[in-house]
Amino acid sequence: MASTAKRKTSPASFLLKLREVLAREDPAVISWDGDGKITIGDPKRLGDEVLTRYFRHGNFSSFQRQLNYFGYYKVQGKGRLSACVYTNDALAAAEGGPPDLPVDALLALKRKSSREGAAAAAAAAAARRGGRRRRGDRAGAEALGRRCRRRR
């Protein structure tokens, strides 16, 4: 007889390392705001000095990709290596609660699945176009839906 109890999962290693980075490193380089936002004040220094201490790389774009996998997106800052702010809607929803979220709150985040990522990318692309669809979008969306249903 199979057990229906769910296994307790530990937080992703990226999130554990990110919590450590946010707790130990210079706030001028990277910091945690009480509302769940991550502010990166000096991306070059973060990549050159900080990331290599915690991760197997010093690649800032790989770090950004990991943030995106966990639902963070850039809300402020333009350019590749300019100061920027990332937010996460799951943590921002908690803003109605306590005004000062502890850094440990990010450990509750889950990595987005590829389907969620594809849906979010399609929604973002549509928003950039002002809700207008390009020719062929409907056919592509239907084909994507069929592929996703087959995998279930």
N, C-alpha and C positions, 0 to 999 in steps of 0.2 A: 504494500500500500504506500503510495507516494505521499510525502509530506507536503502540505500546502503552505507551511510557514515560510516566509521569505527570509533569505539569508541577509544578515546585516553586512552591508558593504562599506568599505573604508573609502575615504575621499581619494580622488585621483592624486597621483604624485605631483602633478603640475600645481594643483591647488595648495598642497602642503608646502611645496617650495615657494610658491607665490606668497603665502602667508608669512613665511620666514623672511623673504626679501622685504616685504612691506614692514615687518616689525623691526628689522635690523639695519636697513640701509638708510642713507642720508635722504631726508624728505625733499631736499632740493632735486634729487634724481628721480625718485618714485615715492609716492605717498598714497595713503588710504584716507578718503574723506568719510566722515561719519554717515553719509547717505549712500554708501556703497560704490562711490566713484573711485577710480584709480587715476591719479594724475601723474603723468610722466613729464617731468620738468626738463630733463636732459637725456633724450634718447640715445645720443652718441655715447655718452658716458655710461649709460645703462648697458649698452651692448658691449663696450670695450672693457669695462671694469667689473660690473656687477653680475651679469648673466653667466659668465664663465665660472664664477664661484659656486653657482647653484645648479646650473644645467651643463650639458655636454657641449654647449655651443655658446657663441656670443652674438648670434644672429638676431638682430632686433625684429626683422620681419617674421621669423619663426615664432618669436615671443608673441607678436601681434596675432598671428594665426591661432595660437593656443588660446589667447584671450577670446577670440571670435568663436572658437569651438565651444566655449563655456558660456556663450550668450552675451559677451561684452561687445560693444560697438563704439566707435569713435563719435563723440558729440562735439568736440572742440579741437581745433588744430588742423592746419592744412600743411601739406608737404610731407615728404618722406621722413625727414629727421628733425621735425619741428616739435616743440612742446605740444602735448595733447592730453585730452581727458577722455576716459572710457567709462561707460556706464552699463549696467545690466538691468533689464526690466524686472527680473525676478527679485532683485534686491531693492530696486526703486519702488516696487509695489509695497514694500515693507516701510516705506517712508511715513505712512500714516501712523505707524506705531512709534517706537522709540526714535527720537531724533538722532541718536548717536549709535549707529550699528557697530558692533565690535568687528574687528578684522576676521574673526573666526566665522562670521556669517557667510563668508564666501565658500567655506568648506561644504555647505549644503548644496552647492550648485552641481548640476549634472551636465555631462558632455552632450551636446546636441547630436542626434542621429543624422545620417546623411539625408534622410527624407526631410527632416526639419530644416536642415541647412539649405536644401534645394528649394523648399517652399519659401523660406525667408529670403533667399536670393531672388526668386521670382517676384516676390512682393516688393522688395527694394527696387528692383529694375522697373517695375510698373510705377512705383511712386516717383522715381526719377523722371519717367516719361510723362508724369502728370496724369496717370490713369489711362493713358491712351495705349491701345494694343498695337503692336506691329503686325504686319501681315504674316500669317503663319503661326502666330502665338497660340491660337486655339488648337490647331492640329498638333503642335508640339506639346501643349498641356495635356491633351487627350492621350497622346502616346506615352507621356510620362506617367499618367494615371494608370494606364494599362500595365506598364512595367512594374509599378509599385504594387498593384493588386496581385500580380502573378507571384511576387516574392513572399506574400503573406502566407 
